[in-house]
Structure formats: C-alpha cells, structure tokens
C-alpha cells in the first residue's frame, strides 16, 4: 500500500514516556503529525511533549481505566479536532518461573498489555471511524513463540495479537485499518531491566540466532513509522520477524523441548530470579499504583 503523509495527522501514543513510545512520538512529530502522549508518568510525558517539534499535548491516564481513557479520547478530540492514528503501545513485563511468580505482578502484565489495549481501542474507535483512521496494536515476538519464565508477557502479547486480528475483521468495513506491530528484543528500559537478572539474561543469550540479540531502538521505530504510513496490517520492527510467521506453528514444540533442557540447567539458580515488573517503566507503574498522580 502507498504511504499516507503524516503531515497534519493526529496520532495518539500510549506508553509514551519512554522507550518505543517516546521515540515513536518524536519521529511522528518530525513527520508533521500532531501527537497526543498518554501514560502514567506525568512529568516525563510533559518533558517529551515539550521536546517535540510540532504541536502536541500529554495526558496522565492508566490505560486499564475505562473512564479515564474515555475522558482522554474526548479531550484529545476536543484539543486537536480529530484522531487519525492510535498506537496501543503501553506495556509492562515480568519474569521468572510461573509457580514462584508474584501473582499481583503477573496479573498486572495481563491488565496493562491486554486489557489496557482493549480499553484504549474502545475509547478511541469512535473517533477513528470518523476519520477512517488506523489503530496499531504493539505486540511482540512473544506473540509468535512461547518462552519459559515469560508466561504473563507471552500470554498478554498472544492475546493482543488475536484481539487485534479479530477487531480488524469487525471494523474494516467502517474504514478503520488495524495493524499488529511485532518487535524482538529491542534496546529499551524494559529489556535492560530484564537483563539485570543474570538468569534471564543468560537464558535469552542461549536462544537461537537472531532471536538472541538486542536490537537498536532507532531502526525498529523507523520500521514502525513506515508501517503507520502504509496503514499496514503487519508491522515488523526487525527484518527477520516476517519470516517467523511461516514457521510459528513449529515453535511451541521446539521451545518446549529446548526450554526443558535449559530450565533444568538453570534450576539451582531460579530462586534468585526477581519476579516483579521489570525496568524503569515497571517501577513507575508500581509506584503510580501506590500513589497515583492527581
């Protein structure tokens, strides 16, 4: 599909305080889009907004809060007059063996990544129908293949992938295009936070190439921007992820076999694995839930 100019388009990015969301907001703004930043870290969102080239604004909201996101959608439309693009990017992650996992953190991953994405879409779809716009749901390599010690994250990303595919079939005749964005390990606070745990880092390094690498953020976000310009159904932040689609049916069996071997190897050290939310974004989520911003 030919590219759609982003000049004058209104783009909403959730989880925009850092990482993929922050850089995506900057690159969309550089292409002439008006950007609405949404997230939990009010001060960080303000700073990102102030650094953007073009018109922008920011909203504090928990993406799992239906009333809050409905308010944000109304205010964004009042502020900019329309909504053309929504990127459901907000996400958190936790690691560690499922049986020993923190049940609150495990549930929070599902709530933010899956429920929060659905709440975001529910809030903004009326505006996207008016503009015949585009919803991009950020998923992950974790949607294509399971991985040990990542049960919550894999479940949430598999869920948002299936949900977005279902939604595409529902709203396409209304002029709304829906895409799914796939990223492998990308250099963000989340991935760096996971790598602080020795077992998680070593386990990832034992994955087969090219899934054992950490990829730079800039080129990944450039690919996402290109996907937004094309209103693509599938957006691949790393070139090789497209090829994974053809073999994904075999991956659970392969990972099941290899994973058992690696878990047996790491078993004596599993008790030391941190099981809460990882990275600066995870820490911010935990802090905001303890003392929410006004």
Rosetta blueprint (number, residue, H / E / L):
1 X L
2 X L
3 X L
4 X L
5 X L
6 X L
7 X L
8 X L
9 X L
10 X E
11 X E
12 X E
13 X E
14 X E
15 X L
16 X L
17 X L
18 X L
19 X H
20 X H
21 X H
22 X H
23 X H
24 X H
25 X H
26 X H
27 X H
28 X H
29 X H
30 X H
31 X L
32 X L
33 X L
34 X E
35 X E
36 X E
37 X E
38 X E
39 X E
40 X L
41 X L
42 X H
43 X H
44 X H
45 X H
46 X H
47 X H
48 X H
49 X H
50 X H
51 X H
52 X L
53 X L
54 X L
55 X L
56 X E
57 X E
58 X E
59 X E
60 X E
61 X L
62 X L
63 X L
64 X L
65 X L
66 X H
67 X H
68 X H
69 X H
70 X H
71 X H
72 X H
73 X H
74 X H
75 X H
76 X H
77 X H
78 X H
79 X H
80 X H
81 X L
82 X L
83 X L
84 X L
85 X E
86 X E
87 X E
88 X E
89 X L
90 X L
91 X L
92 X L
93 X L
94 X E
95 X L
96 X L
97 X L
98 X H
99 X H
100 X H
101 X L
102 X L
103 X H
104 X H
105 X H
106 X H
107 X H
108 X H
109 X H
110 X H
111 X H
112 X H
113 X H
114 X H
115 X H
116 X H
117 X H
118 X H
119 X H
120 X H
121 X H
122 X H
123 X H
124 X H
125 X H
126 X H
127 X H
128 X H
129 X H
130 X H
131 X H
132 X L
133 X L
134 X E
135 X E
136 X E
137 X E
138 X E
139 X L
140 X L
141 X H
142 X H
143 X H
144 X L
145 X L
146 X L
147 X L
148 X L
149 X L
150 X L
151 X H
152 X H
153 X H
154 X H
155 X H
156 X H
157 X H
158 X H
159 X H
160 X H
161 X H
162 X H
163 X H
164 X H
165 X H
166 X H
167 X H
168 X H
169 X H
170 X H
171 X H
172 X H
173 X H
174 X H
175 X L
176 X L
177 X E
178 X E
179 X E
180 X E
181 X E
182 X E
183 X L
184 X L
185 X L
186 X E
187 X L
188 X L
189 X H
190 X H
191 X H
192 X H
193 X H
194 X H
195 X H
196 X L
197 X L
198 X H
199 X H
200 X H
201 X H
202 X H
203 X H
204 X H
205 X H
206 X L
207 X L
208 X L
209 X L
210 X L
211 X L
212 X L
213 X L
214 X L
215 X E
216 X L
217 X H
218 X H
219 X H
220 X H
221 X H
222 X H
223 X H
224 X H
225 X H
226 X H
227 X H
228 X H
229 X H
230 X H
231 X L
232 X L
233 X L
234 X E
235 X E
236 X E
237 X L
238 X L
239 X L
240 X L
241 X H
242 X H
243 X H
244 X H
245 X L
246 X L
247 X L
248 X H
249 X H
250 X H
251 X H
252 X H
253 X H
254 X H
255 X H
256 X H
257 X H
258 X H
259 X H
260 X H
261 X H
262 X H
263 X H
264 X H
265 X H
266 X H
267 X H
268 X H
269 X H
270 X H
271 X H
272 X H
273 X L
274 X L
275 X L
276 X L
277 X E
278 X L
279 X H
280 X H
281 X H
282 X H
283 X H
284 X H
285 X H
286 X H
287 X H
288 X H
289 X H
290 X H
291 X L
292 X L
293 X L
294 X L
